[in-house]
Structures are given as structure tokens and as C-alpha cells.
């Protein structure tokens, strides 16, 4: 077997994939421990060794994939995703570049490309992005209209929440997430008792309508992804069944030909 084929067999083996997942999890744990001064003081050297060893494993895996798949490596978006994360990890980390040190935790995101179930979820989310465009525009329009109304109605009553347009936008976005919306509403209602109409209408439209549309689009995309994968599996199974049937028919035809040949060779007895 050629070296490239043997390397491909190793890369695609389930045990190798499980080993890569284990390295990613261990590396993520060590990077988390590095945030603890006590852990760094006690095990700083060991954490650094594990971190560098994990990086060498990722680099070796990446180079092996490039060697095995060659140009096809760059045609797979997940391979490019892995390559970008490993490249970021290889950037020189100086004492002042704390951002680059923090970006090392991005290696944990490699679980998305390694674990098939996570990859399916992310693929479905990406497929749902085009369908979310109209919903994002609708949500932005509702937020803008409500922010302008809030700034004009409650500018003097609650300047901390509706003093200007950016502040009003942030307040309404905070309310949309469900964070402290009742406190904001009560502060305004102390001066404007009828303000509940504005806030309840806004919460109903944004939280219970628009956000549920987001969920519906994502669920639909995941269902489509599952249906597509089921169709591919069914097609592969049907192809395998057809191949098996063709092989069986070919064997039967060969047996019949052999039987006819044997009959032709066997002499017929007189009077038989």
C-alpha cells in the first residue's frame, strides 16, 4: 500500500479522530487552568508543556492532511477553518500581545470540525443565514421605530434609558433580551402610567414574534439538513443494494453458463 494511502487510513480511522478530540479537550482544559494564578504557580511548567505538545499535534495533523488530500484539502471549508485556528496559534506571542494569548482558546472550536454532530448543527445554522436576512431587517426596523418613539416620549422622564437615540436603542435591546425590562418599565410608569402600552407592545412584537421567527428559520434549516443527509444515506443504501443484486445476478448467470457447458460435455446414453 502506498504511503499516502496508509496515511489516509490513519487519518480517517475512528480511533485517530477520538485521539484528536481528546487532545482538544485536554488543551482546552489547560488553557482554562492558565486563568488561575494558583494553578499557574503550581503547574505552570506542566501546563506550558501540554499546550506546546497539543499545538505540535495539531500542526502534524494539519500537515498530514495536506499531504494526503493535496489540492482537495483547500476545497473543504472545515479544513480551512482548522488551518486558520492553527495558524493563529502559531503567531508569536510577546508580553504585550495578550490578545494573541487569549486567541489560543480558539483551538477548542476545532471540536466543531472534528465532531460530526456539531458540524451538522453549524452547517444548518449557516444554511439558515439567508433566510434570516428579512427577519433581521424587520427586527432592526422595529427597534429603530421604537427607539425613536421612546426617546421622544420619555427623554425627560428617564434620560438614563431614553436620553438619546443610541441610549434608547441599547435600552430596548436590553429589554428584548429580558434583562431588567420590568424595572425600566416601572421607572417610566411612575411618571407615565400609560407607558405600559408602549412597552408591552414592543415586548410582544420583538420577543414573542420576531425572535420566534428566528427559531422557526433555524429549525427549518436543521430539518432540511437532516432530510438531505437522510436522502444521501438512502441513496447510498439503494446503490449498495443494487450492486449486491447485480453481483448475485452475475453469479447466477455464471452458474447457469457452467451448467449448460457441463450438459453439453456429458454424452447422452442411447435410448436415454
N, C-alpha and C positions, 0 to 999 in steps of 0.2 A: 504494500500500500504506500503511495507517495506520502511525503512528509506533510504536504498541505492537507491531504485528506485525513491523516491521523490527527493533525491539529484541529481540523473542523470537528471531528468526532469528539475530541476532548472538550472543545468549547460548547458544543451543543448537548453534552451529557447532562442529565438532571443533577448528578452529584456535583458537577462543577458549578452549575448555577446556584445550588444550595450553598456551596462554599463561598461564592461571591456575596450572596445575601448575608451570610454570617459575618464576613469581613466588613460589609457596610454597616451592619448593626453594631459590631464591636467598635468601629471607628466613630460612629455617631455617639456611642456611649462615652468614649474617651474625650471627644470634643465637648460633650456636656460636662464631664468632670473637670475639664480645664477652667470652667467658670467658677469653680470653688477654690478659694485661696488655700484652704486646708488641704484639699486633695492635691493641689499643685505642689505645696510644700512637702508633702509626704511622698508622693508618687510622681513628681514632675518628670523625672528622667524616664520612667517606665511609660508614662503617657506619651512623651515625645517619641520614644522608640516605636510604640504601637502605631502612632499617627504616621510616621515615616514609612513603616512597613506596609501599612494599608495603602498608602499612596503608591509605593512601588508595585504592589499587586495590581492596582487599577491601571497603572501605566503599562505593565506587562500584558494585562488582558486586552487593553486597547491596541497595543502593537500587534498582538496575536490576531485580533480581529481584522486589522488592516492587512496583515499578511495572508490570511485565509480568504477574505472576501474581496480584497483588492478594490476595484472601482465600485463594486456594489456596496461597499461599506459606506460610501458617501451618499448613496441613494436612499439610505434608510434614515429618516429623521431621528429615530431613537439613538442611533449610533452617533449622530452629530450632537445630540443632547448630551450623551455621555462624554464625548470628546471635549465639549465646551466646559463641562464641570471639571474634568481632569486638567484641562489647560489652565483654568482659574486657580486650581490647587498648586500648579507648578510655578505660578508667578512668584517672584522674590518677595519675601515678607521682611520689611525693615521695621525698626522700632516705631516709626511714626505711621506706618500703614496698618492701622488697626482694622480698617475696613477689609483689607485683603485677608487678615487673620480670621475675621468673622465670616468671610465668604467660604471658608473651608467646610462649614457645616452643610454647604450645598451638596456635598458628597452623599448625604443621606437621601437626597432626592433621586439618587440612582436606583433606589428601590422601585421607583415608578417604572423604569425601563426594564428592570430585571423581573419583577413580579407580574405575571400575565394579567391577573385580575385588576391590579392597579392601572396597568397600561390600557385595559379596556375602558375603565372609568374615565381616564383622562382623554382618551380618544373620543368618547361620547361627548364629553364636555366641549372639546374643541369643535366637534361637528355641530354642536348646538349654538356656537357663537354667531353664525349668520342669522339664525332665527331670533337672536336676542337683540339685534340692531334696532328694530322697530320698537321693542319694549323699552330699551334704554332711552331712545328719543322721547317716548311717551312719558317715562319717569322724569327725565330732565325737564320736559315742558311743564309737568305738574309741579315739580319742585320750584321752578323759576316763577311760575304764576303765584304759587302760594307764598314764596319768599317776598315777592313784591307786595302782595296784599298784607302780609304780616308786618313788613317794615312800615307801610303806610298807616296801618291801623294801630299798631302797638309800639311805635317808635318811642313815644314819650313815656308810656307806661312801663315798658321793660326794655330799656336801652341795652342791657347786657345780653339780651336774647334777640332783639329785633332792632338794634340801633342803626344798622345799615344793611345793604343787600348781602354782602358776604357773611356777616354775622347771622342774618336771618336764614340764609341757605344752610349754614352749619347747624343752626338750632333745629331746623326742620329735618335735616338729615339725621341728626341725633334722635329726634322723636320717632322717625321712621324705623330706626333700629330698635325702638322700645326702651331706650335708655333715658330714664327720668322724665318721660313725657308728661306724666301726671303732675309732677312738681312744677314744671314750666306752665302747664295749663292753669293750675290753681293760682300761681303768682299773677298771671294775667287776668284771671276771672275775679280777683279781688277788686279790680277797677272796672272790668268789663264783664258783667255776669253772663252776657250772651255770647262770649267768646268761645264757649264750648261747641257752638255750632260749627265754627271755622275749624277748630282742632279735630273734632270728631269726623267731620267730612274729609279732612286731609288724611287722617289715620285710616279711614275706611278705604279711600281710593288707593293710597300708597301701600299700606301694609297688607290689606286683605284682597286687593285686586291685582295691582301691578306685580308685587312680589310673588304672588301665586302664579302669575303668568310665567315668570322666570322658572319656577319649579316645574310647571307643565311642559315648557320647552325642553328642559333638561331631561325630564322623564321620557318624553317622546324620543329624544335623541338616543337615550340609552336603550329604549325598546327597539329602535331601528337598528342600532349596533348589534344588539342581541339577535334580532331576526336575521340580519345579514350573516353573522357568524354561524347561526343555525343552518342557514341555506348553504353556506360553504361546506359545513360538515356533512350535510345531507348529500350534496353533490359528490363529495369525496367518497362517501359510503356507497352511493349508487355506482360510481365509477369502479370502485373495488369489487362490487357485486358483479358488474358487467365483465370485468376482467376475469373473475373466477368462473363465471358461466362460460366465457369464451374458451378458457383453458379446459374446462370439463368437456365441452363440445368437441374441442380439438382432440382430446384424448379418446373420446368415443369414436370419432371418425377414424383415428389411427387404429384403434382396436378392430373396428369393422373392416378396415382395409387388410389388416393382418389375417382376420378370419377368412375373408374371401380368398386371400393368397394361399392360405393353408388348404382350403377346399379345392382350389384349382390344382394343388400339388398332389393331393391324395387321390389315387386311382379308384375309379368306380368298379366294384366287383360285378362280374357277369350275372345278369338276372337280378341285380340289386336295384 
